[in-house]
Amino acid sequence: MKQQQLMKEAHLHMPQGVAENYRYWGDDKTVFIQHAHGCELTDSDGKKYVDFRLGYGPIILGYQDARVDDAVIRQIKQSGILTGFATELDTEVVKQIKALCPHIDKMRFANSGTEAVMGAVRTARGFTGRERIALVEGSFHGLYDELMWKSDIENWQPGDKHAPSVIPFGAGIPAKTRELVDIIGLNDFEALEHLFKHRSDQLACVLLEPIIGNAGSISASQTWLQRLRDLCDQNGTLLLIDEVKSGFRVAKGGAQSLYGIYADLTTYAKAMGNGYPVAAFGGRAEVMDVVGSNKGAVVHGGTYTANLVGLSAAHATLDILANTDALNTVDEAGTRIKQVLSNVFTRAGLAHAFAGPPAMLGIHFTPDVPQTYRDWRKTDSRLYNLFAWELIERGVMLEPDSREPWFFCEAHATVDLSWLEDVATQSLKAAQDKAVR
Ligand SMILES: Cc1ncc(COP(=O)(O)O)c(C=O)c1O
């Protein structure tokens, strides 16, 4: 197996033998990719997969989309990758985003979701003159020390009287950063009222994913999100919606357009560049105008900001998303595949529920759609994990953790549904057999 040789060598050069933590799936299971096209991956041993993981969501059209790749090549042949100066494209791309997301007045760019969130949080603090921030249980906002606090759900049982303890993601996170962060549960009205009662004049922003792309697309209810919006307004707190996963994916205008509830600041990344590294944050002009170079302004910048590889990819991708049926195709593919899987689960007598929109589909083995991250703990995530590994074995790529949704892209329009149904049926049977052993 070539992959195992590659892993052995990589161990000599990188911690865990991988370029970043989330790629390590164990010494015998870590996947090395040799080729990616459309919605298909080929690993270094030549095994092919239909990919529903899509690099954690950025691929919205497909791998090697020629419309995007050609635009990038044209751009870098014309003007290189970066000069550290402004280009016309900066404004062009912001105008494209504003046309799809009319709640945005002004933006700045970044190179990753993490960096966009960092810029947005700093802007919220600069605008409000406050330091505290609140997060929602189960959300993920990138590897930024202050936001690397999470509810220890694995060591919490449904029915426990106490809330899960809040722990750092790992070593190296200063305990002091915890002092500035509150964590509340999604759809928990009591926690929301309590938060604003106790933090009203200290809270710079509440940061959340309304459709939690990092907790199986468990979603805020319309009334809870509206109450959050209202409380933010009443308390001078900014609503910061992280659309790094949902933006330009669940709808042209992102999750906010599905709810009709809009943030003061929003972060985007992933789908905006079909996999090219590009991100942005933006919002109301009054808020964004605290960014600048005057004394007292919020500082934002970076060598690679708005580099022309990322920006030309965003320009081409956003043009396709705005002016073609691509996102309908993505939705239809997700809806068809959801139906196929539902048939498989129903035939096997397995209680199941889907969360979130079809383009970013949470699949949970439980009778009712989870409403909170703690509800996720009631799902049969062990069976899901066994099922996922059986699917991977049979050529369906996905994250083996049900907190990661299934992602769909335009290229999934051609997936052979009867093949998928067979493979899912076999995989579920094998997983259920293993589960009772
Ligand atoms: C909602 C959300 N915000 C921020 C991030 C961080 O983005 P990046 O990995 O590009 O730094 C992620 C990554 O998955 C995310 O899902």
The ligand as a Tripos MOL2 file, in Angstrom:
@<TRIPOS>MOLECULE
LIG
   16    16     1     0     0
SMALL
NO_CHARGES

@<TRIPOS>ATOM
      1 C1        -17.9990   28.2060   10.5020 C.3       1 LIG1
      2 C2        -16.5100   28.2130   10.3480 C.ar      1 LIG1
      3 N1        -15.8170   29.3170   10.6730 N.ar      1 LIG1
      4 C3        -14.4810   29.3920   10.5440 C.ar      1 LIG1
      5 C4        -13.7640   28.3150   10.0800 C.ar      1 LIG1
      6 C5        -12.2940   28.4160    9.9190 C.3       1 LIG1
      7 O1        -11.9880   28.4660    8.5760 O.3       1 LIG1
      8 P1        -10.5230   28.0980    8.0450 P.3       1 LIG1
      9 O2        -10.3640   26.6230    8.2550 O.co2     1 LIG1
     10 O3        -10.5590   28.5010    6.5950 O.co2     1 LIG1
     11 O4         -9.5650   28.8930    8.8320 O.co2     1 LIG1
     12 C6        -14.4420   27.1410    9.7300 C.ar      1 LIG1
     13 C7        -13.7040   25.9730    9.2380 C.2       1 LIG1
     14 O5        -14.2190   24.9010    9.0150 O.2       1 LIG1
     15 C8        -15.8420   27.0870    9.8700 C.ar      1 LIG1
     16 O6        -16.5340   25.9920    9.5590 O.3       1 LIG1
@<TRIPOS>BOND
     1     1     2 1
     2     2     3 ar
     3     2    15 ar
     4     3     4 ar
     5     4     5 ar
     6     5     6 1
     7     5    12 ar
     8     6     7 1
     9     7     8 1
    10     8     9 2
    11     8    10 1
    12     8    11 1
    13    12    13 1
    14    12    15 ar
    15    13    14 2
    16    15    16 1
@<TRIPOS>SUBSTRUCTURE
     1 LIG1         1 GROUP 0 **** ****
